Amino acid sequence: MKNLPVTLFIVFLLAASAAAQGSKQVPPGVRAADKAEADFEKNVPPPQITVQRKPPDLRPDADQLAKLAESIPADIESVRKGVLPKDVIQKLKQIEKLSKSLRSKLAN
């Protein structure tokens, strides 16, 4: 007799659980729509990526960037000796500008 309320409570929980699982039925039209969508996706070809424009000529900017970059180590050595070349800051700004320009041209 002492276990009767506990047993009834467990039976009630099991019945509620079974009722909740049974209420999640999927209508047959939804399954058919999902299958049709999956079949459609199988038949769609992947998109073709084509380049329709001529890429810009990057060589002049790249050559100028390389030339400026080669001169920086000598300028930094001068800075270590206590002499700041007057154009080193301008060179670094030009390097930054050229690298941003090349990066944006390559990204497009």
N, C-alpha and C positions, 0 to 999 in steps of 0.2 A: 503494500500500500504506500510506503514511503517513496518508492520509485515511480509511482504512477504519474505525478506531475512532470517529472523529468522526462519520462518516456513520451508523454503526450507532447511536450515541448519539442522534442527531437523529431517526432512524427510530423508535427506542424511545420518545422523548418524544412524537412525533406519534401513535403507537399508543396510548400511555397517555392522552393528551388526548382522543382520539376515544372511547376506552372510558369515560372519566369523563363525557363529554357524553351518551353513549347511556344511562347508568344513571339519568339524571334524568327518566325518563318519568313522566308524570302519569297515574294510573289514570283510566279514562273516567268513573267514578262521581264523582270529585272535580270534573271539569269540569261535569258535569250539576248537581251540587249548587251550584256557584258561579253557574251560569246561573239556577237556580231562585231563589237568594237575591237576585240582581240583579233578577229579574222581580218578586219579592215586594216589594222596596223601592220599586219604581216605582209599585206599586198602593196603598201605605200613605199615607193623607193626612197632612199635617203636623199636629202637635198644635195644638189651639185653646186659647189663653190667655184666660181670662175672669176678670174681677174680680167676686167675689161679695160683697164687703163694701164698706161705705160708707167712703170715705177720711175720715180725721179732719179736723176743722176746724183749719187751720194759721194762720188769719189772726191770732188773738190773740198767738200766740208770735212771728209775723213782725212784727207791729206793735210789740211790746215790744222786739224785737231792733233794729228800725230806730231806735226812739226812743233806746235806749241808745247805739247806734253814732253817732248824730248828736251826742251830748254829749261824746264822747271827744276830738275835735280841740280843743275849748276847754280840756279838762282837761290835754291834752298841752302846750298853749301855756302854761298855768300852771306846769307842771313845768319848761319851758324858762326861765321867769322865776325859778325857785328855790322855788316853792310847790307842795307835793304835796297836792292835795285828798284829804280823808280817805276819800271813797267811790270813788275812781277804781279801786282794786284790786278792790273788790267789784263795780263795774260790769263790769270786764273778765272777772271770773269768771262773772258772770251772762250776759254775751254768749257766752262759751264754752259754758256749760250750755245756753242756748237754741239755739245753732247745732247742738250735738250732738243735742239733742232733735228738732229739725226734720229733720236728716239721717236719723236713725233712723226717724222717721215716714214720710218719703218713700221710704226704701229698702224698707219692708215693704209 
